[in-house]
């Protein structure tokens, strides 16, 4: 779950709430698949391993909160899985966070999309 701090008074996302995100990672290659080892840019099993250690294990069953939230110490007392972040845990910043954690190990990564619902998503791309 998470709580957004930097919103106008009365906004529903000021309250702690959960999300069930779908994450899409996009990779690029300028080579045709037949010119790549195994005819693939990257083994999805490798992506899964890196995603699990760099993203999933950090975020799963955690509560994300911005470091300047006035109640950050209270939340830390309530759970050992509170992640105090240097950014507001919006879908936009979570996409950026995931991108930055993955691209170190997956240099052909060009975008990460965080999907909150059928109507809402945020994308972080190379160059933004």
Protein Blocks (a to p, Z undefined) as FASTA:
>chain_A
ZZdfkbcehiaklpgcddddddddddddfbdfklpghhiabdfklmmmmmmmmmmmmmgo
pacddfklmklmmmmmmpckbccdfbdcbfklmmmmmmmmmmmmmmmbcbdcddfbfkbc
cdddehZZ
